[in-house]
Amino acid sequence: MLLPQARGALSAALLDLLRRDPDPDRTAPAPVWPVSADSSADEALSLWVLQELHYRGFDDVDDRWEWDPTTIALRGRLERALEGRLRERYAVADVPRSDDLVDDVQTMIEQHDGPSLAKHVQQHASREQTETLLRQRTVYHLKEADPTTWVVPRLGAGPKAALLEVQFDEYGNGDPGRLHHALFERGLVASGLSATYGDYVDEALPEVLEQNTTLSMFGLQRRLRGAALGHLAAFEATSSIPSRQLAQGLRRLGFPEEMTAYYDEHVEADAVHEQVALRDVCLVLAKDEPDQAELVRFGAWACLDLECRTAEAVLGLWAAA
């Protein structure tokens, strides 16, 4: 994957820096990072690029940039800003807080009433609109489950074992061809779309990038491990029914079976993952580490909040077309 196109002054400066060789002796002055007029898109892309250094990196970037103090400092600044925006919205949200963490997360999910992209695809979307959605989803689905895997070594035995049960399934139970991101790749190719990692980042909406950077932030920061697992629980709990709707919509529009098979896989799998993630991972974590319970709620809320914002952005994109 090559570096994407800049979306403002900050990402332009960052991409220019990453195309150079790192300065291990710190002889060059620290960069003065500009502020873009369109800070949301510019910062979202910049943070995505910085976090991607911890995944597969870029063909035109020296791998030493991953842990260079300059890139780590900017990543930290952007993640603090992102977490601050999330916490500001969380502070005024109607979040249930009782002695029953499972019930609190389930109540949040039941009360969530944001727009449904899956239902729109099931009933109304055109083939072109649906292809647009699939391209947006490549940003996550081509590395599906990877952000949550960062959390595994940060857990005690109980939640770690349960999380690995979910992750092993996500990674195909040992069969490379059954990895969920491999299933998505096959569906893309059969649908006439690119399955190359990173090919559609330049058209990813800022809301899509922020969904992904939030998940990576939760996974990459040990102190946010509870939020990463709360996000996982809410994601799995809200995936089964939408996956069925998406599969039905894809069949309505004549997409190949390879594409519908990806969503068919998630109808049953995510219904199982929901209970494991919520009861065997999050609940056990909160019992072992009570200070993580509120972070579980925060992560679950963030998953729902960001999905709502992404759905509104995608529907707005379709309406404007």
Number of C-alpha atoms within 10 A of each C-alpha: 13 12 18 19 13 18 19 20 17 22 26 18 16 20 18 12 16 21 14 12 12 17 13 11 6 11 7 9 7 9 11 8 13 13 13 16 11 12 15 16 20 20 25 25 27 27 27 21 22 23 22 15 18 14 13 12 19 18 10 12 20 15 17 13 23 19 12 14 13 16 19 15 12 17 19 14 12 19 22 13 13 19 14 12 11 18 14 10 12 17 10 8 11 10 16 15 14 9 9 10 21 17 14 17 25 17 14 18 18 10 11 14 10 13 15 16 21 23 18 16 23 23 14 14 20 17 16 11 18 23 18 17 19 19 20 21 16 24 21 20 19 19 18 19 21 19 20 20 16 17 21 18 10 15 18 13 13 13 24 18 15 20 24 15 15 22 20 15 18 21 20 16 14 11 10 12 13 17 21 23 24 20 22 26 23 20 24 23 15 16 18 11 16 17 21 13 17 19 16 19 20 14 13 19 18 17 21 23 23 22 21 19 26 26 23 23 24 25 24 19 15 16 13 19 25 29 30 32 31 31 29 27 29 25 21 22 22 19 21 23 17 19 23 21 23 25 26 20 24 23 15 16 18 12 20 16 16 18 23 22 15 23 25 19 17 22 18 15 17 24 16 15 27 21 16 20 27 26 17 18 25 31 23 20 25 18 12 15 13 12 12 22 23 16 22 30 27 24 30 27 26 25 23 20 18 18 20 18 17 22 19 17 16 19 18 11 13 16 9 7 6
